[in-house]
Amino acid sequence: MIDAGVNLTSSQFHVDADDVVARAREAGITSMMVIGCDEQDSIEALALAKRYQYASCAGIHPHNAKDASADLESNLRQLASENEVVAIGECGLDYNRDFSPRPQQREIFARQLALANELNLPVYLHERDAHEDMLAILKEYQPKGVLHCFTGTRAQAENYLDLGLYLGVTGWVCDERRSQDLNDALNVISLDRVLIETDAPYLLPRTIRPKPKSRRCEPMHLAYVVAHLSAHYGVSESEVSKTTTQNFRTLFNL
Ligand SMILES: [Zn+2]
């Protein structure tokens, strides 16, 4: 299994990242995407990717758009010259939290899409409550990429699939209180367009038994996302792992 999205630079992993990685390997996680969320964070994500021989992405999360430097292109270009950096992101639009002004979110996002196209790299995308604007910008740039932690409706899934994107499914899908849209959307998302991710340390799957003492999600919990998809698609867990691993390799050219 490959965990297509881990916030390994989070302070929640500072003390015991080696142990977290060891547990992930024991659980059959052969690789992961270490997410970068701003310029400094992307440098740290790359360092962790080198340390553990994983992949990373370099970019500016919409929350951090307001703090992007004027020369973000040259900073990201330099990071992208490293073998481990296989995508530009996490980038996109977040109108749910609005931590950065929306016009600035759109500008910083578009600049990263232009850069990804220049470098011929896929993008690692984030979208919350911004579907229409996201679609309009994506249609302009037509990137390859994955809409990470997709939680939207069936119609939204179809729009993203029409653009050729992959959709990242996290432990959100295991949350019976808020996963109705996503589980309905899965009916139009074929498994060969799915990446699986934990988004650790966030989104601890609610189906874990016995319930863990810590609320912190770890990559080793990816198995619960696999189990859910296995039941949904009516295929074995190893088939889910195999197909999503192949999807990851295809998208990120590995
Ligand atoms: Zn995100």
Residues whose N, C-alpha, C, O or C-beta is under 5 A from the ligand:
A	BS01	ZN	H126
